[in-house]
Amino acid sequence: GSAAGGAFPVLFPGRRAMNNATIRSARLERVRQVLSDEKPHSTWEIMRRGKVAAVSACVAELRCLGARIDCQLRIEGPERRRIFYYTMTKGPRQDG
């Protein structure tokens, strides 16, 4: 772990290391709870129910902890709004 709250770097080929939180993070736990029903949830719903601002960052951190979360872009309404939906099909490991 590093000095930054027990986070550890995760390496991606061709990318810089990412310092992600542990599953004990209250922020990630709230997002995990929203997604735990394995149903699609919009970015706005995750923000509102999980009380987080950076949904894509939370999703990336949960993925680093072993979660499988799919993302789907939908075009909705007469104004053709672009809305992202996230579906978790496997939760993160609990020892992260």
Helices and strands as residue ranges (DSSP letters): E 8-10, E 18-20, H 26-35, E 41-42, H 43-50, H 55-64, E 68-76, E 81-90
